[in-house]
């Protein structure tokens, strides 16, 4: 099997200062680096060639690479993150992606976080969140159309990004946090609800080996997913969850 590529970004010493929606948590930097290392090894074991982009001490959120670029089949959309403090994260990631895709860029006044873009087949659902505005979604829709994809905006509430609310188990099945999105937007998909008490904990990453990586501190939701016959691997990513990160946030996966 030919290797797919995963872009990740190493954890800076400044990571404990990453943006967070609620009160600032204590972050154990050594534990964060150990968790990130296990995440990278999981990707390698799943068959990805992993490109580790150098970290940037001036950008504590830089390990959350997903937010600064959305990779489609032919183009990569370099975003303009909704948090001004994150905008300087994009260029090193764009430089890595330039070898693989034609780049398009979200321009002011548009804002878009990659965590708000859920791509399934030829559809892109984009979260209307605190980070992604109408102009950013309009610009993204134009680029997605170049790639042959339709874009559907979705209101998001109570979580940071659309992909904090909804993740894709396969091309027909979505894992959804109850009350976070209007489920009518996903007509035609089978919806598996997250266990209510795990809405902010359960997250998934669909890997090329057919297995689903899930967060270890959401066992009820993982059991619900596994009972459908999905092969689930668990990983502890507590230090990233503490600053609103999920499993997709930490990588950009692309096929060559
Ligand atoms: N800490 C992730 C974010 O707020 O973008």
Boltz pocket constraint, residues with backbone or C-beta under 6 A from the ligand:
constraints:
  - pocket:
      binder: B
      contacts: [[A, 18], [A, 19], [A, 20], [A, 21], [A, 61], [A, 64], [A, 67], [A, 83], [A, 160], [A, 243], [A, 244], [A, 245]]
      max_distance: 6.0
